[in-house]
Amino acid sequence: MALAAQISGADSGPVDASARTLDTEGLQALLDVLIDDGYEVHGPVVSDGAIVVRPITSVDALPCGVGAAHAPGRYRLERREDRARFGWAVGPQAWKPLLHPARIRTMDIERHGDDRPFAVTVATGTTARRALFGVRPCDVAAIGKLDRVLIERPPTPEPVYADRRTAFIVAVDCNAPASTCFCTSTGTGPHLGGADGEQCWDLRVTELVADDPTDEPRYVVRHGTDEGRRVLERVDATVAGSVAPTDDDTERVEQARRHAVASIRRSVDADRLRSALPSARDWVGWEEVADRCLACGNCTAVCPTCFCTSVDDVGDLSGDHVERWRSWSSCFDLEFSRLGDYVRGLPPLQCSFTVCTPSPGTPDYQAMQPRIWVDNPHDLHDCMHPLTPTALPLKEFAHSFAEQAH
């Protein structure tokens, strides 16, 4: 998918005649149409002091008048003076669990007596149709990475992800980037771009906060797919508050984009980091990362693009029934360190790994490089969290990392 072109801080994309401006009633109508179509809608809500993703049926569940303060090792919700429902950057939870579940049963194996063959039942896909409501541009980019690794590049798409990837995606432009964001350096925000071609989102929403903070915001909605167009047309026919965007609406969308871009203070040289990776095997900075790492795997659990899994067979005491479970795995697990020896012993066609972790530049990466069939593995690395946090601020760490290769 042409995500690099779709997601950019360079422009906000056209607001054409098919776009609609909705009020709060119209936003609720959008939810109602998705629910009527059989979608289980998941969106952002406030829970336990954080903005997390939960099933929703009403716009009243969205975090109205809530912002978030981010700092290294710190995340706090704050009260905004307006009624914005998307006046925050990202929460601590990615959308990945809805598409690539943390743990799922994939198979049952049953033995009916010693003289009878085993009965194998492969788990079927989920029957729920999901709509992801409120996906940020950086999370759209993360879903695009998962699409490439789990659907587009493998000879056979990963079945669980492919089944769940039919989700309807409502992307929402980010007007309030956090102090820790640097999406303009990676081309993943703060607004979606307006490129032509294939989209991985169905509808795109830009929230316009009212001049009077006590008034309700308005929402400019554009479609990116035929399904998105169909849903938007149904919303337009449902409520009187659905109108074509005015020239003022179009200008305010662009103003919101410019303001969001200007508020981003952090930056990294993504091109230099990419070129530095292959020669980073002996960089002394890895020792600092290792000294601070607890090998807890939490970083891969919250990462929106990590996709590695492990498989466990769980039997009962009788020995007649076994369940096969697939769970997220982390490259910080001790067992993962043995992956290199395992892969080196396989014929190339039996190796189904798409991206070798840890990062390019490590001994395992160099050993397995001849077997990797992805043409540009660097491009598949996490677009949001390219570096493990260290005692150095992000910009200084990135600069030090890039300098060692030149």
Long-range contacts (C-beta under 8 A, 24 or more apart in sequence): 1-144, 1-147, 1-148, 1-152, 1-198, 1-199, 1-200, 2-195, 2-197, 2-198, 3-140, 3-141, 3-144, 3-188, 3-200, 4-187, 5-193, 5-195, 5-197, 6-140, 6-192, 6-193, 6-194, 6-195, 6-197, 6-199, 6-200, 7-137, 7-138, 7-140, 7-141, 7-187, 7-188, 7-189, 7-192, 7-193, 8-187, 8-191, 8-193, 9-183, 9-184, 9-187, 9-189, 9-190, 9-191, 9-257, 9-260, 9-261, 9-264, 10-193, 11-193, 11-194, 11-257, 12-173, 12-191, 12-193, 12-194, 12-206, 12-253, 12-254, 12-256, 12-257, 13-191, 13-192, 13-193, 13-194, 13-195, 13-204, 13-222, 14-194, 15-220, 15-222, 15-245, 15-249, 15-250, 15-253, 16-222, 17-244, 18-222, 18-223, 18-229, 18-232, 19-220, 19-221, 19-222, 19-223, 19-244, 19-245, 20-220, 20-221, 20-232, 20-235, 20-236, 20-242, 20-243, 20-244, 20-245, 21-208, 21-218, 21-219, 21-220, 21-221, 21-242, 21-243, 21-244, 21-245, 21-246, 21-249, 22-218, 22-219, 22-221, 22-235, 22-239, 22-241, 22-242, 23-216, 23-218, 23-219, 23-241, 24-59, 24-216, 24-217, 25-239, 25-241, 26-219, 26-235, 26-239, 26-241, 26-242, 27-59, 27-85, 27-219, 28-58, 28-59, 29-235, 29-238, 29-239, 29-242, 30-170, 30-203, 30-221, 30-231, 30-232, 30-235, 31-56, 31-57, 31-58, 31-59, 31-133, 32-238, 33-231, 33-234, 33-235, 33-238, 34-131, 34-133, 34-168, 34-231, 37-129, 37-231, 38-129, 39-129, 39-130, 39-131, 39-168, 40-128, 40-129, 40-130, 40-131, 41-130, 41-131, 41-133, 42-95, 42-98, 42-130, 42-131, 42-132, 42-133, 43-132, 43-133, 43-134, 44-86, 44-88, 44-91, 44-134, 46-77, 49-76, 49-77, 50-75, 50-77, 50-91, 50-92, 50-93, 51-77, 51-88, 51-91, 51-92, 52-91, 52-92, 52-93, 53-91, 53-93, 53-95, 53-98, 53-132, 56-133, 59-85, 62-86, 62-134, 63-87, 63-88, 67-176, 68-178, 69-178, 69-179, 70-178, 70-179, 70-180, 70-181, 71-179, 71-180, 72-180, 72-389, 72-393, 81-213, 82-209, 82-210, 82-213, 82-217, 83-209, 83-210, 83-213, 83-214, 83-215, 83-216, 83-217, 84-175, 84-176, 84-207, 84-209, 84-217, 85-207, 85-217, 86-134, 86-172, 86-174, 86-175, 86-176, 86-205, 86-207, 87-175, 87-176, 87-207, 87-209, 88-176, 89-136, 89-174, 89-176, 89-177, 89-178, 89-181, 90-136, 90-138, 90-139, 90-174, 90-178, 92-302, 93-302, 94-139, 94-142, 94-302, 94-303, 94-304, 95-132, 95-135, 95-139, 95-142, 95-143, 95-304, 96-142, 96-146, 96-303, 96-304, 96-305, 96-306, 98-130, 98-132, 98-164, 98-167, 99-143, 99-146, 99-161, 99-164, 99-165, 99-167, 100-146, 100-150, 100-160, 100-161, 100-164, 100-307, 101-160, 101-164, 102-301, 102-327, 102-328, 103-325, 103-326, 103-327, 103-328, 104-160, 104-325, 104-326, 105-323, 105-324, 105-325, 105-326, 106-160, 106-311, 106-324, 106-325, 106-326, 107-323, 107-324, 108-321, 108-322, 108-323, 108-324, 109-313, 109-321, 109-322, 109-323, 109-324, 110-320, 110-321, 111-319, 111-320, 111-321, 112-320, 125-159, 125-160, 125-163, 125-164, 126-163, 126-164, 129-166, 129-167, 129-168, 130-164, 130-167, 130-168, 131-167, 131-168, 131-169, 131-170, 132-167, 132-168, 132-169, 132-170, 133-170, 134-170, 134-172, 135-169, 135-170, 135-171, 135-172, 135-201, 136-171, 136-172, 136-174, 136-189, 137-171, 137-173, 137-174, 137-183, 137-188, 137-189, 137-190, 137-191, 137-192, 138-174, 138-181, 138-183, 138-188, 138-189, 138-304, 138-383, 138-384, 139-304, 140-169, 140-171, 140-188, 140-192, 140-200, 140-201, 141-186, 141-187, 141-188, 141-189, 141-383, 141-384, 142-304, 142-305, 142-382, 142-383, 142-384, 143-169, 143-200, 143-304, 144-200, 145-305, 145-380, 145-382, 145-383, 146-305, 146-307, 147-200, 148-380, 149-307, 149-354, 149-355, 149-380, 150-307, 153-354, 153-373, 153-374, 154-352, 154-354, 160-326, 168-202, 168-203, 168-227, 168-228, 168-231, 169-200, 169-201, 169-202, 169-203, 170-201, 170-202, 170-203, 170-204, 170-205, 171-201, 171-203, 171-204, 171-205, 171-224, 172-204, 172-205, 172-206, 172-207, 173-204, 173-205, 173-206, 173-207, 173-256, 173-257, 173-260, 174-260, 175-206, 175-207, 175-209, 175-256, 175-259, 175-260, 176-260, 176-263, 177-260, 177-263, 177-264, 179-265, 179-266, 180-266, 180-394, 181-264, 181-266, 182-264, 182-266, 182-267, 182-268, 182-394, 183-264, 183-384, 184-261, 184-264, 184-267, 185-266, 185-267, 185-268, 185-269, 185-270, 186-268, 186-270, 186-383, 186-384, 186-386, 188-383, 188-384, 189-260, 190-257, 190-260, 190-261, 190-264, 191-256, 191-257, 191-260, 199-224, 199-225, 201-225, 201-228, 202-227, 202-228, 202-231, 203-228, 203-231, 203-232, 206-253, 206-256, 207-256, 208-249, 208-252, 208-253, 208-256, 218-249, 220-245, 220-249, 220-250, 220-253, 266-394, 266-395, 267-395, 268-386, 268-394, 268-395, 268-398, 269-398, 269-399, 269-402, 270-386, 272-402, 272-405, 272-406, 273-386, 273-387, 273-398, 273-401, 273-402, 274-378, 274-379, 275-402, 275-405, 276-401, 276-402, 276-404, 276-405, 276-406, 277-359, 277-360, 277-361, 277-378, 278-360, 278-361, 279-361, 279-404, 279-405, 280-359, 280-360, 280-361, 280-401, 280-404, 280-405, 281-361, 281-362, 281-363, 281-366, 283-361, 283-401, 283-404, 284-404, 285-390, 285-397, 285-400, 285-401, 285-404, 288-390, 288-391, 288-392, 289-388, 289-390, 292-389, 292-390, 292-391, 293-332, 293-388, 295-332, 295-333, 295-334, 296-332, 297-330, 297-332, 297-333, 299-330, 299-332, 299-385, 299-388, 300-328, 300-329, 300-330, 300-331, 300-332, 301-328, 301-330, 303-382, 303-384, 303-385, 304-382, 304-384, 305-381, 305-382, 305-383, 305-384, 306-330, 306-382, 308-336, 308-357, 310-335, 331-357, 331-358, 339-364, 340-364, 340-367, 340-368, 343-368, 343-371, 344-368, 346-371, 354-380, 355-380, 355-381
